[in-house]
């Protein structure tokens, strides 16, 4: 199909149709749900990182005003634990119960659930519950967890390393290292971060005899959540659980997952016969939302005399937190571990990952989910190699990037890169960034007493979210409105706009005639949700195929009025040998409820898409204060077919902000006793507008993906993936190659700048 024929179709910068609703306060988020007779729940959480519950007394709390029920582990023992879907530890499991019975394993572990007439009454009763804890030794970091004789988070495990996963050819990598002219070795630490979505988590449970449970919850996909929550936790058939997701104020991976409160509000609603709402606050979020990153890696890059890569070896210790989260073990292994090395020509590569449990919040997917971490490793190594060999940062990449003639290319870790023109993207990015003019800007900054640095990153992402299957269901109402139900879930990306663009262009109708619906298993109970930058490639393709199915259905129905030979274009069914026509609306009115189409998009040979691009950053560092400014930022990306350039640019801007935040500000910190020290925005820094570069130069050089009929590649995580190494490499360049770890705080930068100044003065 040829795209771009419509003024509001594929490739056009259409403003988001959902913005008018959201910006005028007409959005409906989970905490906006108000139901008759609704009660309110509060979770009592452990104040200790590791402790045994000696006793738990709820008698005083039960007698407090407004209290309807208090649940502890014994009350909900018949339900299953929060599941880990990728248990790489084999038979050794780390079951996370809805409420802990005996041993709490991180600050925030749920101990009791209080339900009362108001949230304030429930909170007061939770504070009145008496719990006698016997504190146990805790391990709050990877180093503490793997130290000899360290106390174990799970006594049945021989150590805190629950699994070791590896991929690649270790012997070949060792041989490449042995023959190298240059060896670049780095210890790279990637700091633990919190997702900090604008909307905190909330859930409302309902129960009705016959239909069963209804859960209102902010999610990233209702169908998958229903399958897990019904079958694995609530122990009920899926058709006895309806899940409804309204507007979602940010997810970043974190809202994909199950949390104890989702089962608890359902249990309480059934037990009490009334709806029950739990609405978390920011303290709940910092303590119990899944965290991201949290890993340490020993990395070796081997190069020959000309700076061409011979081998790459990486060994990583990945912090899983206290429990193996839903996809937690997969993030640094199956998700990110196979993309290590990027789109460079690397003859031998080996990656080993150890999964380590600690007395901290569980770690799972956070924007990029393993791919930012993998890119950060190879791109830090590439810049370090440039400093060590004297080969410019752009040239050492150019020498090692795969060329179009070498594609498809098996990367040695189980992936095959299909299409792209990586050298051309690099060259365009350097030209757009005025790479050649950086020397003049460096000299000008020096005259003002600032240290100037520039950084480069070439990233590739494995996009697709684990499954290329997706669903869409199209129905035409009596009023002619074309309703498209999708199996993905927007949490800020603009799906209501881009899916409508694809559908409207295929059907040849105005954009306003198409309405996208999502987030209700009663409307569409299949779909794999949003995550891993999968929605446009798979969900958009499902919309396209559902539109085709609608046309086929309409042509069959139209034969009764137009004869056996019917054509379709521009919203009209036409009799081939006359001027007789029927619009979609007219045909739908003749066949109420009969004009529809359904798609299960599932390519015969499913494989991921590989968005890629080059990001360039420049910084200025004040050596007297340690304050750093990102003065210039630009990128060129290959996202295949672009559906909406305006929305795409917004996705990149948001991703860059999150990458910058991790580099400069964000850091979840626990003390040695596993107490969370950064449990509020007083202690946890987020980027503000004045932390961002003055502008973000954005451009594309697309190569359509062969994996889907749209030719689209994922884009939602690319900004984060590119920003982290680009900005950090620029900071390191400003310090003449001095290696630092994130976050690059002013104190850390001031100390490094002062040490460098003293060293240079001594020379």
Secondary structure, DSSP 8 states (H G I E B T S, - for coil): -----STTSTT-----TTHHHHHTT----GGG---TT-EEEEEEE-SSSSEEEEEEE-HHHHTSTTEEEEE-GGGGTTS--B--S--TTTT----B-SS-SSEE-STT-EEEEEEESSHHHHHHHHHH-EEEEEE-----SHHHHHSTT---SSTTSSSSEEEEEEEE-HHHHHHHHHT-SEEEEEEEEEEEEE---SS--EEEEEEETTTEEEEEE--S-HHHHHHHIIIIII-S-GGGEEEE----S--TTGGGS--HHHHHHHHHHHHHTS-EEEE--HHHHHHHS-EEEEEEEEEEEEE-TTS-EEEEEEEEEEEEESS--TTHHHIIIIITTTTTTTTB--SEEEEEEEEEE-SS--B---TTTTHHHHHHHHHHHHHHHHHHH---HHHHHHHHB--GGG-SEE-SSS-EE----HHHHHHHHHHHTTGGGHHHHHHHHHHTTEEEEEEEEEEE--BSTT---EEEEEEE-TT--EEEEESS--SSS-HHHHHHHHHHHHHT--GGGEEEE-SBTTT------S-SS-IIIIIIHHHHHHHHHHHHHHHHHHHHHH-S-EEEETTEEEETTSS-EEEHHHHHHHSTTT-EEEEEE--TT---B--EEEEEEEEEEETTT--EEEEEEEEEEE-BS-S-HHHHHHHHHHHHHHHHHHHHT----B-TT--BS--STTTS----GGGS-S--EEEE-----TTSTT-B---TTHHHHHHHHHHHHHHHHHTTT----SS--HHHHHHHHHHHHHHHHH-
